[in-house]
Amino acid sequence: MKKHNFSAGPAILPESVKKKAAAAALNYRNKGLSLMEMSHRSDDFTKILETTESLVRELLSVSDDYAVLFLTGGASTQFFMSALNMFNSKDQVGYLDTGTWSAKAIKEAQHYCDLKVLASSKEKNYTSVPRDYKIPSRMKYVHLTSNNTVFGTQIKKWPKTKALFVADMSSDIFSRKLNINDFGLIYAGAQKNVGPAGVSLVIVKKKLLGRAGRHIPTMLDYRTHIAKGSAFNTPPVFPIYVTMLNLLWIKSKGGVKAMEARNKAKAKMLYDEIDNNPLFQGTVAKRDRSVMNVTFLLKDAKLDKKFLSKCKKAGIVGIKGHRSVGGFRASMYNAMELSSVKKLVSVMKSM
Ligand SMILES: *Cc1c(COP(=O)(O)O)cnc(C)c1O
C-alpha cells in the first residue's frame, strides 16, 4: 500500500530519488561496486561532490562570494560552529527565540559573542513569531530559525536590518526563494528538505571568516573545509549522493520557484480544511503558519485515537505531533505530492 509520509524528519524523498539511490547502493554505474565502497577521492565521487555544489549554487543563486560546504554533525553542530567561526567575542549578535531549535542555538552561541535575545515567543509556547522588536544599528548579525519545525511557525517576512542574517534553515531551505546576499551564513541539516540524514549544508560568505580572534580546532574551522572542497576528511559519501539526486529532482520540477508554488498549494489545502472542519483547529497564529510543518489539534482529544487509526488505514504515517506540543503535525516537504495532502484531508472530512 502506498504510504503518505508526513514525518518531520528524516523525511520524505521522491520515489525516483530512492530508486536511483537503491541502484547506486548495489552497483554504482555498472562498476561492480557499491557507491558506499568507493573512495571519496575517486573521480566518480569528486564529480558527485562538484555536481552537488553546483546544483546548490544554481538552485539558490549563490555567488562565488560564498562557499558551499557539506559537513557532518547535523544542524546541532552548526549552533556552535557558526558562532565559533563567525563571531568575535565582542560582536553584538541578536538571536530571535522562536522555538526549541532557536533556544538550543542561543544556548550554544552565547559563549562566543555578545549575544542579545531580540525577542522570544517562549511564554506563548512559541505559537507565533515575535514582530515588535528593534534591531540595534550596531548589531552585526541576526540569527533566525527560518522555520520552526516543532511548533509549525515560519518567518514569512525577514526583518529589516543592515545586519547580516545567520539562519538555521534546516526545515525550509529549497522550499522558497531567498536573497542569499542578505545572509552571512545559512545552515541546514539535510534530513528534512535536502536529502537523507548524515550531512549538513552550510553556505557561508567567505570574507566574514578569519575574524573570530580565537583558536578554532581544525575540523571545526570552515576554512579547513573550504580549502579542501568539503573533502578534508572522509565526507558522508552516500548522503551527499542522495542529496545530489534530490537537488536534480528539484531542478527537473522547475527549481525553487516551482517548489514554492507547490508548497503553498499543499499548505492552503490543509489549512483550509483545519479552518473549515469544526472538529479541528490550528495551534499557531494564522499569519505565522508554516508552509512546511502544519500543527493542529482535534478539539475533542477523545477523538485522537480514532483519527490516528483512520490515518493508519489510509497509509498516512508520521502525523503525530511533537511530544512538546501534542496533537498532530503534518510535515509537507518538497517531495510530498498534493495527492497525499488530499488523502489526509479526506480522512479529516470522514471524521
Ligand atoms: C531538525 C532541526 C535541527 C536539528 O538538526 P540535527 O541535524 O538533528 O542536528 C535544527 N534546527 C531545525 C530548524 C530543525 O528542524
PDBQT file of the ligand as one rigid body, heavy atoms in Angstrom, charges set to zero:
ROOT
HETATM    1  C1  LIG A 401      15.797  19.155  12.872  1.00  0.00    +0.000 C 
HETATM    2  C2  LIG A 401      16.276  20.517  13.131  1.00  0.00    +0.000 A 
HETATM    3  C3  LIG A 401      17.505  20.765  13.777  1.00  0.00    +0.000 A 
HETATM    4  C4  LIG A 401      18.387  19.657  14.299  1.00  0.00    +0.000 C 
HETATM    5  O1  LIG A 401      19.021  19.023  13.267  1.00  0.00    +0.000 OA
HETATM    6  P1  LIG A 401      20.105  17.862  13.517  1.00  0.00    +0.000 P 
HETATM    7  O2  LIG A 401      20.638  17.662  12.139  1.00  0.00    +0.000 OA
HETATM    8  O3  LIG A 401      19.353  16.685  14.062  1.00  0.00    +0.000 OA
HETATM    9  O4  LIG A 401      21.117  18.366  14.470  1.00  0.00    +0.000 OA
HETATM   10  C5  LIG A 401      17.897  22.074  13.937  1.00  0.00    +0.000 A 
HETATM   11  N1  LIG A 401      17.145  23.096  13.511  1.00  0.00    +0.000 NA
HETATM   12  C6  LIG A 401      15.960  22.901  12.897  1.00  0.00    +0.000 A 
HETATM   13  C7  LIG A 401      15.164  24.069  12.444  1.00  0.00    +0.000 C 
HETATM   14  C8  LIG A 401      15.491  21.602  12.703  1.00  0.00    +0.000 A 
HETATM   15  O5  LIG A 401      14.311  21.411  12.092  1.00  0.00    +0.000 OA
ENDROOT
TORSDOF 0
